[in-house]
Amino acid sequence: MAVVSTPIGSVLVAQYQTGVTGSGSPITRQKSFTGIKTTAVDQDIYDAAEALFGLLEYPLIGVRRDDRSELVNE
């Protein structure tokens, strides 16, 4: 039997900096945005994250795309 993978969605994960510690190390957080279509282009996802964080006071450090799939043993 073969396992079949069916894409069910993607998650945009944005990492941003909220400040610095007393020793100067960055304090980072991350925010996940669900409901991203599996057909979305990587550039569009990145551009959306930049646009969202361009409206906030915290600088965007990194963007990650987590794809989710359902696995079925057929």
C-alpha positions in Angstrom: 0.0 0.0 0.0 1.1 3.5 -0.8 0.7 6.6 1.3 -1.0 9.5 -0.6 -0.4 13.0 0.5 -3.2 15.6 0.0 -2.4 19.3 0.7 -5.0 20.8 3.1 -3.6 24.2 3.8 -0.6 26.4 4.6 0.3 28.6 7.5 2.3 31.9 7.3 4.6 32.2 10.3 6.1 35.6 10.9 8.9 36.2 13.3 9.4 39.7 14.6 11.4 41.6 17.2 9.7 43.3 20.1 12.7 44.8 21.8 16.1 43.9 23.3 17.2 42.4 26.6 19.4 44.3 29.1 22.4 42.5 27.5 21.4 43.7 24.0 20.0 40.4 22.7 16.9 40.7 20.5 13.5 39.7 22.0 11.6 37.9 19.3 8.1 36.6 19.0 6.2 34.8 16.2 2.6 35.0 14.9 0.9 32.4 12.8 -1.7 33.2 10.2 -3.8 30.2 9.1 -6.1 29.7 6.1 -3.4 30.3 3.5 -4.3 28.6 0.3 -2.0 25.7 -0.8 -2.0 27.3 -4.3 -0.6 30.6 -2.9 2.7 31.7 -4.5 5.6 32.0 -2.0 6.3 35.6 -3.2 2.7 36.6 -2.4 2.9 35.1 1.1 6.1 37.0 1.8 4.8 40.2 0.4 1.6 39.9 2.5 3.8 39.4 5.7 5.9 42.5 4.8 2.7 44.6 4.2 1.2 43.5 7.5 4.2 44.2 9.6 4.8 47.4 7.7 1.8 48.7 9.6 3.1 47.7 13.0 5.9 49.1 15.2 7.8 45.8 15.3 10.3 44.9 12.6 9.8 41.7 10.7 12.7 39.3 11.0 11.7 36.3 9.1 8.8 34.6 7.2 8.1 30.9 7.1 5.5 28.9 5.2 4.3 25.7 6.8 2.4 23.4 4.4 0.0 20.9 5.9 -1.0 17.7 4.2 -3.3 14.8 5.1 -1.7 11.4 4.7 -3.8 8.4 3.7 -2.7 4.8 3.4 -4.3 3.4 0.3 
